């Protein structure tokens, strides 16, 4: 089923909007004047009064620069040491088998696994100090949940895995964005492809709207077939966006009159139901289907064979190309999830064994081609002006090869999970170009300069959209919670 969010300035799920932690703290004093929490929030929503903090944020670098984001999610945890944080002088047990190569940006090297990205480092920032310090999350699903929501989970199954997605979960950051900033055109607001977030049998944890309600879930596009089917992304099925031949647009609009007749016949509805503004949902969904905008965006055949080759004729590459098309069509949030499950073999990033061969022949070239094409293509089209592109995994890999850090077995040429230091790539929406933020130590074990917690990365994303990271949302128990308990790293912006 397709759900489309309500209008800007209205929260169709919890009835509260845009409050910050400081606003809530003021409620105690407001009681002296006979003002309840509910009335204060209602007054605030009506007047859109700005706090001093938000006024200061608006003057900070990067505030409100982004209109959309493409998150390239490298689930499985790629090895930073074997991609974009080489340590050629480290001991043999630590350093990569791959040689460092110079990049377009003087003084910045990457591993030879990334020749195409090396040629466009002038377009993005490396964050070489991603870290969960002081509390590391060595489990894939727990780290994915933290990265996607900004919160740690409170439910773990007896097997040590997280429990399946629940309506009580914290929302994916994309759900928060489209709730607070719905799209202004008839387009899918949030799309996730080509497969769900997953480890073992835990599917979709951290990838839903959670307590915000299903209206803010992503539109999921998971084509059938093997993860590495080169043409799978050419056979996308979007049946629920298809206007059936026997149902003309005019006829479909006429059916809307039935809704209007029902509304007129039932003028007295419960206030809690009417607050959901069902007309707005219906109208937006109808416009989406009738306009054909989304169907056209999904049609990869509209691109030249040469451009499709540039991205790579594989699921990841074509997924990155589709992400660019969706952004052009007006989608706010696109998450391109690495098409291999975290703990699977072959093209997975979970390199416990045979890292060198798998990185050289499988995952490395696919990442290099797809991500470099996405960033360069978006820059050439002017889309990086107001679109964020972020590539990151849930953690990195252990500095020392062949040791166990999470209870897994590792070959002599394998690295285990490592949440204390890893790398992200970020571009667009005013972010600095040809820049390295932070620095890891001699073995890439921990940051020595400017550590960035995953929560701070999310706070930076919210900041780029002009959303205060401490904006209050209300959970399933109607308890106030910040979007994320962290501050944006504004020094990432130029």
Protein Blocks (a to p, Z undefined) as FASTA:
>chain_A
ZZddddehiafknopahiafklmmmmmmmmmnopafklmmmmmmmnopacfklmmmmmpg
hihkafbdcddddehiaafklmmmccfkbcfklmcfbdcdddfbehiacdfklmmlmmmm
mmbccdfkbcfbfbdcfbfklmmmmmmnopacfbdcfkopacdddfkbccdfklmmmmmm
ccfbdcdfbdcdfbdcdehjbghihiagkjnojklgccddddedjfklmklmmmcccfkl
pccfklcfklmmmmmmmmmmmmmmmmbccfklmmnommlmmmmmmmmmmnommmmmmmmk
lpcfklmmmnopafklmmmmmmmmmmmnopabdcdddfbdfklghjbfblfbhklmmmmm
mmmmmmmmmmmmmmmmmmmnopmmmpccddddfbdcdfbghiafeopacdfkbccddfkb
ccdddeejhiaehiaedjddfkopacfbhpacfklmmmmmmmmnopafklccddfkopac
dfbacdddfklpZZ
